[in-house]
């Protein structure tokens, strides 16, 4: 395949076109003008755009990184020569999928290229997958180093063995290792899991046997305790019958006593109500009448005393009025009152005193008699009430005693006789044994049926034996694969090392003569005339870059030899080379360009100066260079 033209609306490119020559094309452009974008666009046109890729921190996905700055849909055209005919490949954005629509036609006829699709275009045109393309013919400044890849390993294996490109020792070894680890890896895997389950089932069977033995012992013990419990219950039944007879008799006596006490109390209460008719005053009323009578006697006594005192004072006044005029030197001159007038008046007053005295005496005798009668009646009533209250208290006490006795008899008749301590101990032991039996039966139920456990154990043992056989077979297969890989490596490693050594010797102008490469692409070199190899870490950066370039060229020759040579694409891959090394590299690339198309992108002018006298070199300069 040879590249002829690219037209891109991709990232910073807006309908830009880039044309290439048949041999080496030198493209000059300053940093930031789109060199890496052109290279990414070429890879996208060949292999498509991975729309499943997601943005990562500091590394956006290609669908976002190369979104056209103008906002136009992402699209492009690739014109190339393949098998003697010119093809036009187009990728456009459709239905929101960047570069999702693909077409490939012959330029001269416009007919579709049969078998060429968006998924297979790159591999058909270049002859390799995208992963091999990136590791063989696509050179970047930061990607010169050669690393191991299953796709690259398949390609090399196909070249040095059967030609089948689906064979990879690493892939096969990883798959076998995965199968091996799936069966056993340290303490994980199917075999350890089955062994753990087998040990658990063995433990379950052992525990089941032990629990069954304990269950038999407990059941025998429980049977003996049940016999003892039946014996004590029989005795308790007999004692209970006797107790019920006595309790019934005591209950009847207590009920009769309670009824008699209640009847006596009710009789006394009825008598108390009958002895206090509504017409007779009660003791409180009698006491009030007695106090009223005493108050009347006291009032008459005070009234009579005041009346007598008044009469005495009036009598004295009359004496004074009568005698005062006959007393010499009396300070007052009073009229003389005749004795005939004064004596009758005084007599009348004292007659009134006598009359009032007689009336008071009659009233006092009447009230005193009534008072004596009331006091006698009150005393009688108080004595009767006292006797009745005493009888009521005695009746209430009798009823309370009868009630307590009745309740005590009722409680005793409900409780019944008590079992002796031995019977209670027997019942407690039986209850505990039954609990332990139930617990063991629950454990046995949880452990499962021993028959099923044995069957599962047999299955596990068979599966474990089968997996162990697989494990042993995989180990044998891995050993055989290792031997086959060593033989295969012995076939392709010398060829690759010899080709890389030729390029490295040419690039270093004969300083290094040998290159050794293992299957993981670890490299050692040997200087011309030296006896020991030198590891890559001891080389200078410039020499290391020359070695990487030699290895990449050797891989490209081995993976994609002429005449199906895919173009070599170098994106600022020679920046770290000094002028002397760069001149050697350019000389080598011009030689390789006779058989293989080479696209060299650079941001420096020195490549142009060094190749300005080579008319077969096609030069292209981008804006700003």
C-alpha positions, 0 to 999 in steps of 0.5 A, spaced: 500 500 500 502 507 498 499 513 501 497 518 495 493 524 499 489 525 505 483 530 506 481 532 513 476 535 517 479 533 524 481 537 530 485 543 528 484 541 520 479 544 516 478 541 510 486 541 509 489 536 504 496 533 504 499 529 498 505 524 499 510 522 494 512 514 492 518 514 496 520 518 502 516 524 503 518 530 508 513 534 511 515 540 515 511 543 520 512 547 527 509 545 533 502 545 534 500 546 527 497 539 526 503 533 525 500 529 530 493 530 528 495 528 521 498 522 524 492 520 528 487 522 522 491 517 518 490 511 523 483 513 524 482 513 516 485 506 516 482 503 523 476 507 525 475 511 531 474 508 538 467 511 540 467 507 546 473 510 549 472 514 555 475 521 558 481 520 563 484 525 567 489 529 563 487 524 557 481 526 553 478 520 548 480 521 541 473 523 539 473 529 544 480 530 543 480 531 535 473 534 535 473 539 529 475 546 532 470 549 527 464 545 529 463 541 523 462 534 523 468 530 523 470 527 516 476 525 511 478 522 505 484 517 504 487 516 497 491 510 496 494 505 491 493 498 493 494 492 488 495 496 482 489 500 483 487 507 486 482 507 492 478 512 495 476 511 503 471 516 506 469 516 513 464 521 515 460 522 521 453 519 521 447 519 526 451 522 532 457 517 531 464 520 529 467 517 523 461 512 523 460 512 516 465 508 511 465 507 504 471 505 499 471 505 492 475 505 486 477 512 483 477 510 476 470 506 476 467 509 482 465 502 484 465 499 491 471 495 493 468 488 495 470 486 502 473 493 504 469 495 510 470 500 516 472 495 521 477 491 516 480 496 512 486 498 516 488 490 516 486 489 509 490 495 506 496 494 511 496 487 512 496 488 520 492 489 526 492 496 529 496 494 535 501 491 530 501 497 526 503 502 532 508 497 534 512 496 527 511 502 522 508 507 526 514 511 529 513 517 534 517 521 539 515 518 545 514 511 542 520 508 539 521 503 544 519 496 542 514 492 547 511 486 548 504 485 545 500 479 543 498 481 536 505 482 535 507 476 537 501 472 533 504 476 527 511 474 528 509 467 530 505 466 523 512 468 520 516 463 523 511 457 524 505 455 520 502 462 518 496 462 523 495 469 526 491 466 531 497 463 535 500 467 541 504 463 546 503 469 551 495 469 550 495 461 550 500 461 556 495 466 560 489 462 558 492 456 561 495 460 567 487 462 568 485 455 567 490 453 572 489 458 577 481 457 576 482 450 579 488 452 584 491 458 586 494 458 593 488 457 597 483 460 592 480 456 586 475 450 585 479 445 588 481 449 594 473 450 595 471 443 594 477 441 599 474 446 604 467 443 602 469 436 603 472 438 610 466 441 612 462 435 610 466 430 613 466 435 619 458 435 618 458 427 618 462 427 624 458 432 628 452 428 626 454 422 629 456 425 635 449 428 636 446 422 634 450 418 640 448 424 645 441 424 643 440 416 644 443 417 651 438 423 652 432 419 650 434 413 655 435 418 660 428 422 659 425 415 659 427 414 666 425 420 668 418 420 665 417 413 669 419 417 676 415 423 674 409 418 673 410 415 679 410 422 683 404 424 679 400 418 681 402 419 689 400 426 688 393 424 685 391 420 691 394 426 696 389 431 692 383 426 692 384 426 700 386 434 700 379 435 696 375 432 701 378 435 707 378 442 703 370 441 701 368 440 708 372 446 711 370 450 705 363 448 707 364 450 715 367 456 713 361 458 708 356 457 714 360 461 719 361 467 714 353 466 712 352 466 720 356 472 721 353 476 715 346 474 718 348 477 725 351 483 722 345 485 718 340 483 723 343 488 728 343 493 722 336 492 721 335 493 729 339 499 729 334 502 724 328 500 727 330 502 734 331 509 731 324 511 729 323 518 726 318 521 732 323 520 737 329 525 738 336 522 737 341 523 742 344 530 739 337 533 739 336 531 746 343 534 748 340 540 744 334 540 748 338 540 755 342 545 753 336 550 751 333 548 758 340 550 761 340 556 757 333 558 759 334 557 767 341 561 766 337 567 763 331 567 768 336 567 774 340 573 770 333 577 769 331 576 776 338 578 779 337 584 775 330 586 777 332 585 784 338 589 784 333 595 780 328 594 785 333 595 791 336 601 787 329 604 787 328 603 794 334 606 796 333 612 792 326 613 795 329 613 802 334 618 800 329 622 797 325 622 803 331 623 808 335 628 805 330 634 807 331 632 814 339 632 814 342 638 816 347 641 811 345 637 805 348 640 799 342 639 795 335 642 796 330 637 794 323 637 795 320 633 801 316 627 798 311 625 803 311 618 806 304 616 804 306 616 797 313 613 797 311 607 801 306 604 797 310 605 791 316 601 794 311 596 797 308 595 790 315 594 787 317 589 792 310 585 791 313 585 784 319 582 786 315 577 790 311 575 784 317 575 779 320 570 784 314 565 785 313 565 777 321 564 777 320 558 782 315 555 778 318 555 771 325 553 775 321 547 778 318 545 771 325 546 767 329 542 772 324 536 772 324 537 764 332 537 765 332 531 769 327 527 764 331 529 758 338 527 762 335 520 764 332 519 757 339 521 754 343 516 758 338 511 756 339 512 749 346 512 750 346 506 753 342 503 748 346 505 743 353 503 746 350 496 747 348 496 740 354 499 737 358 494 741 354 488 738 355 491 731 363 491 732 363 484 735 358 482 729 363 486 724 369 482 727 366 476 727 364 477 719 371 479 718 374 473 721 369 468 718 371 472 711 379 471 712 378 464 714 373 463 708 378 466 703 384 462 706 380 455 706 379 457 698 386 458 697 388 452 700 383 448 696 385 451 690 393 450 691 392 443 693 398 439 696 405 440 694 410 435 691 416 433 695 423 436 693 425 430 689 419 430 685 420 437 683 427 435 681 425 430 677 420 434 673 426 439 672 431 434 670 426 431 665 424 438 662 432 440 661 433 433 658 427 434 653 430 441 651 436 438 650 433 433 646 429 438 642 436 442 641 440 436 638 434 435 634 434 442 631 442 441 630 441 435 626 435 438 622 440 444 620 446 439 619 441 435 613 440 428 612 446 424 612 444 420 606 444 427 602 451 429 605 454 422 603 451 423 596 454 430 596 461 428 599 461 423 593 460 428 588 465 433 591 470 427 591 469 426 584 469 433 582 475 434 586 479 428 582 476 430 576 479 438 577 486 435 580 486 431 573 485 437 569 490 441 573 495 436 572 494 436 565 494 443 564 501 443 568 503 438 563 500 442 557 504 449 560 510 445 560 509 443 553 507 450 551 514 452 554 518 447 550 515 449 544 515 457 545 523 456 547 523 452 540 519 458 536 523 463 540 530 460 538 527 460 530 525 468 530 529 471 535 536 470 532 532 473 525 530 479 529 536 480 532 540 479 526 536 484 522 536 489 528 544 488 529 545 490 522 541 496 522 544 498 529 551 497 526 549 501 520 547 507 525 552 507 530 557 506 524 560 499 526 561 501 533 556 495 535 556 489 532 551 484 536 544 485 538 540 480 543 533 480 544 529 475 548 521 474 547 519 480 552 523 484 547 529 485 553 535 488 549 542 487 550 548 489 545 555 488 544 560 493 542 565 490 536 571 487 539 568 486 546 567 480 550 561 482 554 554 484 552 552 491 555 544 492 557 540 497 555 540 501 561 548 503 560 547 506 554 546 513 552 540 516 551 542 517 543 545 510 543 538 508 546 534 511 541 538 509 535 537 502 538 530 503 538 530 505 531 534 499 529 529 494 533 523 498 530 526 497 523 527 490 524 520 489 526 517 492 520 522 488 516 520 482 519 512 483 520 511 487 513 517 485 508 517 487 501 513 487 496 507 488 501 511 493 505 506 498 509 509 505 509 513 507 515 510 513 519 515 517 523 512 523 527 518 527 530 521 521 532 528 523 530 528 530 535 533 527 540 538 525 534 544 530 534 546 532 527 551 526 526 546 521 528 541 524 524 545 524 518 546 517 518 539 515 520 537 520 514 541 516 509 539 509 512 531 512 511 533 514 504 535 507 502 529 504 505 525 508 501 527 505 495 523 499 497 518 502 502 514 509 502 516 513 508 513 519 511 517 523 515 514 529 520 519 534 523 518 540 526 526 542 525 529 545 518 535 541 519 532 535 515 531 539 509 538 542 509 541 535 509 536 532 504 536 538 499 540 535 494 536 529 493 531 530 488 527 523 489 525 526 496 518 529 496 518 535 501 511 538 504 511 544 508 505 546 512 503 553 514 508 557 519 514 552 517 
